[in-house]
Amino acid sequence: MDKILLKVNVDTQTESYSVKSENSSDFRLETNNQLELSLSLDYDFIGVSIGFSPKFLPGNNENELKGESTYQDFSFRFFIGQWTQTLQYKNVKSFYVENTEDFIPSWIKGQDPYIQFPDFETIFWGGATSFVLNPNFSLRNVVYNTEWQLKSAGSLIPTLRYGYTNLILESDDSNSFEKSFDISLSPDYYYTYVFQKNWFASLFLSPGLGIRFSTAEEEGVDAPEKKTSWPISFDGGLQLGYSSSKIIFGGNFNFETTWYTSDNTTNITNNSLYAKVYVGYRFDAPRIVKKIVHPRKKKRGS
């Protein structure tokens, strides 16, 4: 399909962390961004997305109570045959303590401000490399909506994921940093059921096993704390969508669960549900774009 796809996504996935305090209570940190908006542009074998959290969306503007969070997400993707390569940069800053009542007994929800960490920042660089074993299955239709799958099919899709994360927590007392490198392998499985030509329903499951190398540092402490851990994850989701030569739209429901194994102990570090809706429009690529992407293509007879 030699068309450009312009797409808008709105999803409920947010950043959250659990930080152990000195009195053994957990700070459940979240951002003041309940909804995220992303714009994507795809053509042929390449695509780009930009994500942010505008204040006009509901749940993103309670700055007086939760502080002002910032969110930026840039991703690039490339499709070469049955291979898919993605690259991502994400930066999130300013969190609030969702369970503030555990630390301030007199705190009143909706009236008093939450405990806030305006200088808590996360920076992520990463990517994923995937290979679709079944050439009759379109991963691009399900994940990026850049193709139109006409027949039902499924495929096992081995995926290698990797990323570097830098957590920065600055406070009046001291500053702390945690740097980690993660790599994991997932035998993802997708199945798309096509009905009435334009409609489809897709299911995916993604069990994963990985390794994490992390280093934690704190100002005033000479020796950094180094750890090696073995995260085990199980993700999945369901999508219902409509695809045509010009218009696409649909919705996703996804879950993510991660067991974090460290020092012979296992605990759940992430267990979340989120939803996404999208709408997109396909249009013919300008001639200059076609020449840039396919410089060696010539018309017949030339």
N, C-alpha and C positions, 0 to 999 in steps of 0.2 A: 504494500500500500504506500504509494509515493506521495504521502501527504504529511504536513506538519500537524502535530497535536498540541494544542494549548489546553491545559487542565488546571482546575482549582480544587484543592483538597481542604477540608476542615475536619480535624480529629480531636479526640479528647485525651490523647496520650500526653502525660506530663512527667517531669523529672521529680523523683523522690529519693530520699536517702534516710538511713537510720544511723544515728551517731550516738555512741555510748558516752554517758556523762560520768562524773566522778562518783555520784551516788548510785550508780548502776541502773539509772533510769534511761530510757531511750528518748532521744530527740528525734521525732518523726518530722523530717524536713521536706517541705514542698514549695513549689514556686507559685507566685500569684499569676499563673497562666493556666486557666482551665480549658481553653480552646486554642488550638494552633492552626494557622493558615499557611498553606504552601502553594506556590505557583510553579508549574513545570512546563517545559518546552522540549518536545522530542521530534526528531526527524531522522529517518533511516536508522543508522547504527549508533547514534549518539543522543544523549539527553541531559538536561540540567534542571535542578530544582532549587528553589529558594524558600526557606521556611521562616516564619516569624509569628509573633503573638500580638496582633493589633488590639488597642484598648477599646475599640468599638464593639468587639465581640463580648457577649455576656460572660461574667466571671473573670475578666482580665483587668478590671479597673478598681479593685478594692484596695487602693494604695495606702489609704490612711490606716487601715487595719492590718494589712499583710505586707506592706512595703511594695516597692516598684521593681518587679523582676524584668530581666531582659532575656530574650531568646533569639538565637540565630542558627540557621541550619542551611548548609550548602552541600549539594551532592551532585555528582556526575556519574553517568553510566555509559557503558559501551557494549555493543552487541556484535560479536564476531562468530557467525555460524551458530553453533549450539552453546557457545560460551557467553556468559554475562559477567561483566566486571563493573563494580560500583566503588566509588570513592566518596568519603563524607568528612565534613568538618562541622562541629557543633560546639556552640559556646552558650552557657547558661549562667546567669549571675543573679544573686539575691534570693534567699529562701526565708520562709517563716516556719515556726514550730507549730505543726498542726495540733499537737497535744499539749498546748500551753497550759491547760487546766491542771495537768499533772505537776506543774512547777509553781503555779500561782493559784492557790485555792480560792482566792477572792475574785478571780478573773471571770468576767461575764462575756459569753459569746455574742458577737454582733454589736457589742458596745465598746469593749476594751481592745486595744491593739494586741496582736499576737507578739510573742517573742520573735525577734527578727535577726537574721544574719545577712545584712546587706552586702557584705564583702565575701560571702561564700560563693566561689566560682568553680565551674567545671568546664574543662576544655577537652574535646575529643577529636582525634584523628583516626580514621579507620577505613575499612573497605571489606569487600566480599568477592569471592570468585566462585562462580557456579557453572555446572555443566549439565545440560538437559539430555538425559540418556535417550528419551523418545523424541525423534525429530518431528513427529506428528503432533506433539504437544507444544502449545505456545505459552511459555512463561511470561513473555512480553504482554500477552493479552490479560493475564491475571494480575500481575504486579504493577505493570506500567501502563497498561491499556493502549499500547502503541500498535498492536495487531488485532485482527478480528478473527477469532477461532470459530470455524463453521461446523465442526464435528466434535462430539464428545471424545475426550482422551485424557490420559493421566501419565505421569512420569515420575520416576525417582530422580532427584536432582542433588547430587553430592555438592555441598557448599563449604568452602573454607572461609571463615570469618576471622578478622584480626583488627586490633585497635590499640591505640595508646591514649590513656586518660590521665589528665592532671587535675587533681582536686586542690583548691587553694582556700584555706579558711583563715581570714585575718580578723583579729579581735584586739581590744585594748590591752589585754594581758600578754598574749603571744600569738605568733603566726604558726600554722602547721600546714604541711604539704603532703600529699600522697600521689605518687606516680605509679602507674601500673600498665603492663603490657599483657593483653589477652589474645589467645589464639584458640580457635575451636573448630571442630569438624562436625557437620550435621548432614545426615542422610535425609534431606527434605523430601516429602512426597506431596504432590499436587494432583488433584483430579478436577476436571471441568466438565460439567454436564450442560450441553447446549440444547435449548428447547425453543421452538417457534423461531428458529433461525437467528433472531437478534438477541434473545435473552440467554443468560448463562448463570449457573451456580457453581461455585468453586469451593473446595475444601482443601486445607493444607495442614500437615502435621510436621513438626520439626524438632526431633530429639537431638540433643547435642552434648558433646563431651569436650572439655577444654582444659587449658592450663593458664594460670595467671601468675605473673611475677610482679610483686608490688614492693615499693619502698616508701616508708612513712618517715617524715622528718618533722621536728618541732624546734623552734628557736630556743636556744639555751641548752639543748641536748646534743651532745657530741656525736653519739653513735646512732645512725638511722636504723629503724626496724625493718628488716627484710623478711618477706614471706613468699612461699610458693604454695599455691592452692589449686584445687581441681573443681571448677564449677561444672555442674550438671544442669542442663536446661531442658525444658519441654514446652514448646510454643505451638500454637495452632490458630486456626481461624476459619471463618466462613464468609464468602462474598456473594452478593447477588448483584448482577449488573446487566446493562443494556448496551449493545454496541451496534453501530451502523457505519456507513461510509462517511457520515458527517458528525453525528452526535453520539456521545457516550455519557453514561451516568450510572451510579450505583452506590453501594454501601458495604462496609466491612465490619465484622465483629471479631476481635482477636483477644487472645489471652497469652500471657507470658509468665512462666514460673522458673525460678532458678534456685538450685540448692548450692550453697557455697560451702565447700569442705576445706577446713583449715585446722591444723594442729589436732588431728584426730577427732574433730567435732564437726557436726553438720547442722546448719540452720538455713531456713528459707530467707533469702535476702530480697527477693522480688516476687510478688504475686499480684498481677494486675490484669484488669479487663479494660479495654478501650474500644471505641468505635470511630469510624471514618466515613464521611460521605464525599463524593466527588462528582464533578461534571466537567465535560471537555468538549472541544470542537475541533474537527479536522478540516483543514483547508489546503488547497494546492500550494506547493512551495514556489516562491518566486524563482525566476530563471537564474538569477545570480546565485541563489542558494544552491540550486542543483549543480551549477558549474563548480562551486567551491567544494561541495561534498563529493561530486563525481567528476573530477577534472578531465578524466580520460574518456568519458562517455561521448560518443558522437552520434549524430543522427544517421540513419541508414541512407546510403547513397553518397555520403560525404567522403 
